[in-house]
Amino acid sequence: MSIKQKVEIKNRLGMHARPAMKLFELVQSFESEVMLRNDAGIEAEASSVIALLMLDSPKGQEIEIEATGPDEAEALAAVLNLINSGFDED
């Protein structure tokens, strides 16, 4: 089973190298797999910085986060918190 939630990218520069790296480092602390999906249907595993950069997610774009695994609720909450905080950039 998995859980999903949509969230808007809030930081000024969108998903670029620093936020991608922060997200990558965050998901390493969870057993669950975390997948991000943009409006165009492009998917990226959060465990791949390159894949995250390929999402091409600017400020204001809505993305769907899906977590699957034993600690999926905690993983999803942590990822949502990081994105909602603007990746602590602003």
Backbone as ProteinMPNN parsed JSONL, in Angstrom:
{"seq_chain_A": "MSIKQKVEIKNRLGMHARPAMKLFELVQSFESEVMLRNDAGIEAEASSVIALLMLDSPKGQEIEIEATGPDEAEALAAVLNLINSGFDED", "coords_chain_A": {"N_chain_A": [[0.844, -1.191, 0.0], [0.328, 2.336, -0.45], [0.738, 5.859, 0.255], [-0.428, 9.075, -0.738], [0.042, 12.543, -1.521], [-0.611, 15.857, -2.601], [1.402, 18.753, -3.173], [2.481, 22.149, -3.207], [5.273, 23.625, -4.789], [7.24, 25.84, -3.03], [9.561, 27.367, -2.641], [11.606, 30.034, -3.938], [13.279, 29.481, -6.194], [12.461, 27.004, -7.043], [12.732, 23.44, -7.7], [15.921, 22.805, -7.527], [19.474, 22.178, -7.494], [20.335, 22.343, -4.676], [17.865, 22.039, -3.085], [17.123, 19.523, -4.116], [19.202, 17.913, -3.209], [18.859, 18.172, -0.429], [16.376, 16.93, -0.129], [16.983, 14.36, -1.065], [18.868, 13.568, 0.926], [17.189, 13.595, 3.158], [15.283, 11.52, 2.637], [16.879, 9.308, 2.834], [16.89, 8.525, 5.441], [14.699, 6.981, 5.849], [12.916, 3.873, 5.453], [11.007, 3.527, 3.558], [10.02, 3.901, 0.096], [10.112, 6.867, -1.767], [8.363, 8.707, -4.079], [8.14, 11.258, -6.514], [5.92, 13.192, -8.513], [5.206, 15.161, -11.306], [2.979, 17.632, -12.892], [2.986, 16.928, -15.575], [3.23, 14.26, -15.519], [5.713, 13.198, -15.183], [7.916, 11.185, -13.384], [9.903, 10.852, -10.412], [12.245, 9.25, -8.418], [12.848, 9.939, -5.057], [15.226, 9.203, -4.086], [17.132, 9.746, -5.936], [19.096, 12.259, -6.99], [19.555, 13.314, -9.547], [17.239, 12.468, -10.937], [15.33, 13.947, -9.522], [16.01, 16.537, -10.287], [15.292, 16.41, -12.931], [12.58, 16.666, -12.852], [11.888, 19.277, -13.231], [10.609, 21.429, -11.694], [9.266, 24.36, -11.046], [8.769, 27.249, -8.859], [5.526, 27.343, -7.476], [4.489, 25.236, -8.929], [2.542, 22.299, -8.698], [3.164, 19.242, -7.149], [2.943, 15.691, -6.827], [3.41, 13.612, -4.076], [4.388, 10.393, -3.278], [4.535, 7.825, -0.989], [5.785, 4.66, -0.12], [5.915, 1.886, 1.91], [7.261, 0.579, 5.068], [7.468, 2.768, 6.849], [5.938, 4.762, 5.723], [4.062, 6.854, 6.312], [5.462, 8.555, 8.057], [7.617, 9.217, 6.41], [6.327, 10.548, 4.274], [5.206, 12.73, 5.679], [7.552, 14.03, 6.551], [8.754, 14.762, 4.116], [6.782, 16.453, 3.046], [6.857, 18.47, 4.991], [9.454, 19.484, 4.576], [9.249, 20.489, 1.926], [7.133, 22.33, 2.237], [8.392, 24.117, 3.892], [9.864, 25.548, 2.181], [12.258, 24.445, 1.568], [13.943, 25.486, 3.409], [15.116, 27.749, 2.328], [14.168, 30.339, 1.837]], "CA_chain_A": [[0.0, 0.0, 0.0], [1.079, 3.583, -0.451], [-0.05, 7.058, 0.54], [-0.085, 10.156, -1.659], [-0.475, 13.876, -1.24], [-0.089, 16.901, -3.487], [1.966, 19.91, -2.487], [2.99, 23.171, -4.116], [6.664, 24.05, -4.577], [7.127, 27.183, -2.474], [10.792, 28.164, -2.654], [11.695, 30.955, -5.064], [13.962, 28.914, -7.36], [11.937, 25.69, -7.388], [13.572, 22.263, -7.436], [17.249, 22.894, -8.14], [20.442, 21.257, -6.878], [20.324, 22.322, -3.201], [16.677, 21.349, -2.569], [17.16, 18.108, -4.505], [20.135, 17.247, -2.306], [18.216, 18.11, 0.892], [15.332, 15.911, -0.2], [17.698, 13.09, -1.167], [19.418, 13.244, 2.244], [16.074, 13.332, 4.065], [14.648, 10.215, 2.406], [17.806, 8.244, 3.191], [16.639, 8.118, 6.82], [13.478, 6.178, 5.875], [12.926, 2.616, 4.704], [10.017, 3.619, 2.488], [10.371, 4.532, -1.175], [9.374, 8.111, -1.979], [8.302, 9.058, -5.493], [7.513, 12.542, -6.808], [5.325, 13.194, -9.847], [4.746, 16.508, -11.643], [1.728, 17.731, -13.658], [3.161, 16.284, -16.879], [3.321, 12.826, -15.311], [7.107, 12.782, -15.02], [8.149, 10.658, -12.043], [11.281, 10.846, -9.941], [12.486, 8.69, -7.098], [13.527, 10.923, -4.218], [16.567, 8.687, -3.795], [17.998, 10.093, -7.065], [19.184, 13.71, -7.171], [19.408, 13.586, -10.979], [15.818, 12.321, -11.269], [14.615, 15.084, -8.939], [16.28, 17.699, -11.123], [14.578, 16.214, -14.196], [11.168, 17.022, -12.667], [11.716, 20.645, -13.713], [9.494, 21.931, -10.889], [9.467, 25.733, -10.59], [7.893, 27.748, -7.797], [4.119, 27.378, -7.823], [4.035, 23.981, -9.522], [2.064, 21.294, -7.758], [3.683, 17.898, -7.38], [2.372, 14.654, -5.979], [4.406, 12.794, -3.378], [3.863, 9.076, -2.937], [5.444, 7.052, -0.136], [5.405, 3.257, -0.025], [6.815, 1.115, 2.758], [6.909, 0.418, 6.479], [7.366, 4.052, 7.548], [5.473, 5.675, 4.677], [3.416, 8.047, 6.869], [6.518, 9.428, 8.567], [8.385, 9.701, 5.258], [5.508, 11.534, 3.582], [5.121, 13.927, 6.53], [8.853, 14.709, 6.543], [8.945, 15.375, 2.791], [5.847, 17.583, 2.979], [7.382, 19.515, 5.854], [10.613, 20.097, 3.91], [8.784, 21.274, 0.771], [6.356, 23.459, 2.742], [9.3, 25.096, 4.507], [10.64, 26.172, 1.109], [13.593, 23.838, 1.657], [14.696, 26.4, 4.297], [15.896, 28.677, 1.495], [13.658, 31.717, 1.789]], "C_chain_A": [[0.879, 1.241, 0.0], [0.139, 4.725, -0.09], [0.472, 8.179, -0.343], [-0.644, 11.471, -1.15], [0.164, 14.858, -2.201], [0.384, 18.079, -2.647], [2.501, 20.878, -3.539], [4.437, 23.505, -3.765], [6.629, 25.52, -4.165], [8.406, 28.021, -2.559], [10.944, 28.893, -3.985], [12.274, 30.325, -6.323], [13.461, 27.521, -7.751], [12.912, 24.573, -7.046], [14.878, 22.403, -8.222], [18.193, 22.054, -7.297], [20.375, 21.199, -5.354], [19.072, 21.655, -2.636], [16.665, 19.86, -2.92], [18.076, 17.326, -3.566], [19.543, 17.126, -0.899], [17.157, 17.019, 0.927], [15.951, 14.516, -0.257], [18.213, 12.649, 0.204], [18.311, 12.89, 3.236], [15.522, 11.919, 3.865], [15.574, 9.049, 2.726], [17.561, 7.718, 4.605], [15.373, 7.257, 6.964], [13.649, 4.901, 5.064], [12.007, 2.686, 3.493], [10.59, 4.271, 1.24], [9.504, 5.767, -1.335], [9.507, 8.493, -3.448], [7.614, 10.403, -5.639], [7.037, 12.516, -8.252], [4.841, 14.613, -10.139], [3.481, 16.459, -12.495], [1.797, 17.001, -14.994], [3.276, 14.765, -16.757], [4.739, 12.298, -15.203], [7.321, 12.369, -13.576], [9.624, 10.692, -11.704], [11.342, 10.2, -8.564], [13.271, 9.715, -6.301], [14.926, 10.459, -3.834], [17.546, 8.947, -4.937], [17.979, 11.599, -7.288], [18.963, 14.068, -8.636], [17.937, 13.497, -11.395], [15.011, 13.494, -10.73], [14.807, 16.339, -9.777], [15.52, 17.622, -12.45], [13.084, 16.536, -14.076], [10.862, 18.414, -13.195], [10.512, 21.287, -13.026], [9.785, 23.331, -10.364], [8.536, 26.088, -9.437], [6.467, 27.795, -8.316], [3.602, 26.102, -8.459], [3.607, 23.008, -8.437], [2.656, 19.937, -8.143], [3.005, 16.942, -6.409], [3.511, 13.859, -5.362], [3.719, 11.495, -3.0], [4.921, 8.327, -2.136], [4.887, 5.64, 0.012], [6.407, 2.528, 0.858], [6.411, 1.158, 4.216], [6.767, 1.725, 7.26], [6.873, 5.15, 6.599], [4.836, 6.95, 5.226], [4.442, 9.05, 7.373], [7.324, 10.023, 7.422], [7.611, 10.79, 4.522], [5.429, 12.828, 4.379], [6.425, 14.719, 6.507], [9.096, 15.421, 5.218], [8.028, 16.582, 2.634], [6.353, 18.76, 3.806], [8.556, 20.247, 5.192], [10.169, 20.982, 2.745], [8.005, 22.5, 1.239], [7.21, 24.518, 3.413], [10.123, 25.831, 3.451], [12.062, 25.667, 1.083], [14.532, 24.695, 2.501], [15.564, 27.368, 3.509], [15.447, 30.116, 1.616], [13.637, 32.36, 3.161]], "O_chain_A": [[2.039, 1.19, 0.406], [-1.083, 4.582, -0.122], [1.66, 8.232, -0.66], [-1.655, 11.513, -0.449], [1.33, 14.716, -2.572], [-0.148, 18.364, -1.574], [2.919, 20.469, -4.622], [4.783, 23.65, -2.593], [6.054, 26.35, -4.87], [8.341, 29.25, -2.55], [10.471, 28.427, -5.021], [11.8, 30.613, -7.421], [13.982, 26.922, -8.692], [13.801, 24.739, -6.211], [14.924, 22.151, -9.425], [17.733, 21.282, -6.455], [20.359, 20.106, -4.788], [19.193, 20.778, -1.781], [16.243, 19.033, -2.111], [17.756, 16.203, -3.174], [19.705, 16.095, -0.247], [17.055, 16.273, 1.901], [15.493, 13.6, 0.425], [18.022, 11.5, 0.602], [18.475, 11.989, 4.058], [15.315, 11.199, 4.842], [15.111, 7.918, 2.875], [17.969, 6.606, 4.937], [15.018, 6.853, 8.072], [14.426, 4.855, 4.11], [12.215, 1.974, 2.51], [11.516, 5.079, 1.309], [8.303, 5.727, -1.07], [10.61, 8.589, -3.987], [6.616, 10.668, -4.969], [7.665, 11.898, -9.111], [4.144, 15.209, -9.318], [2.967, 15.38, -12.788], [0.782, 16.511, -15.49], [3.403, 14.064, -17.761], [4.95, 11.087, -15.139], [6.96, 13.098, -12.652], [10.484, 10.578, -12.578], [10.586, 10.558, -7.661], [14.239, 10.293, -6.797], [15.72, 11.242, -3.314], [18.665, 8.435, -4.921], [16.97, 12.154, -7.723], [18.254, 15.029, -8.934], [17.447, 14.359, -12.124], [14.105, 13.984, -11.404], [13.871, 17.117, -9.956], [15.152, 18.648, -13.02], [12.398, 16.665, -15.089], [9.726, 18.709, -13.564], [9.527, 21.642, -13.674], [10.471, 23.484, -9.354], [7.634, 25.326, -9.09], [6.216, 28.225, -9.441], [2.39, 25.9, -8.525], [4.242, 22.912, -7.387], [2.647, 19.546, -9.31], [2.56, 17.328, -5.328], [4.461, 13.481, -6.048], [2.609, 11.497, -2.469], [6.07, 8.214, -2.564], [3.693, 5.443, 0.235], [7.608, 2.548, 0.589], [5.362, 1.697, 4.567], [6.019, 1.778, 8.236], [7.318, 6.297, 6.658], [5.047, 8.025, 4.666], [4.31, 10.252, 7.143], [7.678, 11.202, 7.458], [8.17, 11.833, 4.184], [5.572, 13.911, 3.812], [6.401, 15.949, 6.45], [9.585, 16.55, 5.196], [8.456, 17.624, 2.138], [6.284, 19.909, 3.37], [8.639, 21.474, 5.242], [10.659, 22.101, 2.594], [8.189, 23.592, 0.701], [6.812, 25.68, 3.5], [10.982, 26.645, 3.788], [12.971, 26.366, 0.635], [15.751, 24.646, 2.339], [16.633, 27.763, 3.974], [16.267, 31.028, 1.509], [13.236, 33.516, 3.295]]}, "name": "protein", "num_of_chains": 1, "seq": "MSIKQKVEIKNRLGMHARPAMKLFELVQSFESEVMLRNDAGIEAEASSVIALLMLDSPKGQEIEIEATGPDEAEALAAVLNLINSGFDED"}
